[in-house]
Amino acid sequence: MTEELARFIEARLDEEADLARRCDGDGCGEWSAHGHTVDFCQVDLAGFHPTIALHVALHDPARVLREIEAKRRILARHACDPWPCHDLRDLASPYTDHPDFPARAQGGAVHE
């Protein structure tokens, strides 16, 4: 079960990393929020509520890739556990609505 869940998590991290790399464009630097505007380096997009602008900027591709690498290190530390530990189940929990989520993990995706 742990191997199946680890492969599932790795596939989701690969998808997110690929998307982050494609969003980085020319690698110009960090995204930032300025009031109602998000600076994507290549273009500024206005019209956001300031809180939404901050949320969008928080998903800067470079930051997302750092977060993915941290999750990969956690995954590597626990991928050989005999049963998915709480860390792996927590890493998997954001993806419970994904069609490939392992059915056997459904009951234990998030520890209570």
VMD Tcl script that draws the C-alpha trace (Angstrom):
set ca {
  {0.00 0.00 0.00}
  {2.81 2.44 0.83}
  {4.40 1.96 -2.59}
  {1.09 2.60 -4.33}
  {0.46 5.75 -2.31}
  {4.06 6.92 -2.80}
  {3.77 6.46 -6.60}
  {0.47 8.36 -6.56}
  {2.00 11.27 -4.60}
  {5.09 11.30 -6.84}
  {2.88 11.52 -9.94}
  {0.96 14.48 -8.49}
  {4.22 16.23 -7.57}
  {5.53 15.63 -11.10}
  {2.36 17.20 -12.55}
  {2.62 20.23 -10.28}
  {6.33 20.69 -10.98}
  {5.73 20.49 -14.73}
  {2.99 23.11 -14.48}
  {5.15 25.40 -12.32}
  {8.04 25.13 -14.80}
  {5.70 25.98 -17.70}
  {4.36 29.03 -15.82}
  {7.82 30.42 -15.18}
  {8.21 31.51 -18.79}
  {11.52 33.28 -19.00}
  {12.55 32.68 -15.37}
  {12.40 36.40 -14.70}
  {12.00 36.21 -10.93}
  {9.42 36.14 -8.19}
  {5.78 36.93 -8.68}
  {4.56 39.71 -6.42}
  {1.32 41.39 -5.44}
  {0.80 45.14 -5.34}
  {-2.70 45.97 -4.17}
  {-5.09 44.78 -6.87}
  {-2.28 43.79 -9.26}
  {-0.10 40.68 -9.59}
  {3.28 41.20 -11.22}
  {4.08 38.05 -13.21}
  {7.35 39.56 -14.48}
  {6.17 39.27 -18.07}
  {2.94 41.16 -17.47}
  {1.00 42.81 -14.68}
  {-2.57 41.65 -14.22}
  {-4.88 44.04 -12.43}
  {-8.40 43.72 -11.07}
  {-7.79 41.20 -8.30}
  {-9.05 41.67 -4.77}
  {-5.82 42.38 -2.81}
  {-6.15 39.12 -0.84}
  {-6.52 37.13 -4.06}
  {-3.55 38.96 -5.56}
  {-1.44 37.89 -2.56}
  {-2.68 34.31 -2.91}
  {-1.82 34.21 -6.62}
  {1.64 35.69 -5.97}
  {2.20 33.05 -3.28}
  {2.04 30.43 -6.03}
  {5.13 31.81 -7.73}
  {6.63 28.90 -9.74}
  {9.97 29.09 -7.92}
  {8.26 28.82 -4.54}
  {6.05 25.96 -5.76}
  {9.12 24.08 -6.97}
  {10.84 24.55 -3.58}
  {7.74 23.23 -1.84}
  {7.61 20.22 -4.18}
  {11.26 19.41 -3.44}
  {10.52 19.52 0.30}
  {7.59 17.15 -0.19}
  {9.80 14.83 -2.26}
  {12.30 14.65 0.62}
  {9.50 13.72 3.03}
  {8.23 11.14 0.56}
  {11.72 9.63 0.19}
  {12.08 9.27 3.97}
  {8.83 7.33 4.24}
  {8.34 5.55 0.90}
  {9.50 2.19 2.28}
  {7.40 2.20 5.46}
  {5.28 -0.96 5.75}
  {2.04 1.02 6.05}
  {1.54 4.64 5.00}
  {2.58 6.72 7.97}
  {0.79 9.91 8.93}
  {3.26 11.99 6.90}
  {2.48 10.13 3.65}
  {-1.22 10.20 4.32}
  {-0.99 13.96 4.96}
  {0.97 14.48 1.73}
  {-1.75 12.55 -0.13}
  {-4.72 14.27 1.54}
  {-4.98 17.26 -0.85}
  {-5.50 14.82 -3.72}
  {-8.37 12.70 -2.33}
  {-10.64 13.98 -5.10}
  {-8.18 12.94 -7.84}
  {-9.53 10.06 -9.99}
  {-6.31 8.04 -9.45}
  {-6.35 8.34 -5.66}
  {-5.71 4.80 -4.34}
  {-9.02 3.33 -3.23}
  {-7.37 1.52 -0.32}
  {-6.11 4.84 1.02}
  {-9.57 6.44 1.05}
  {-10.20 5.62 4.69}
  {-6.82 6.79 5.93}
  {-5.87 9.81 3.86}
  {-6.08 12.20 6.77}
  {-5.38 11.14 10.32}
  {-7.96 12.10 12.85}
}
mol new
graphics top color blue
foreach p $ca { graphics top sphere $p radius 0.5 }
foreach p [lrange $ca 0 end-1] q [lrange $ca 1 end] { graphics top cylinder $p $q radius 0.2 }
display resetview
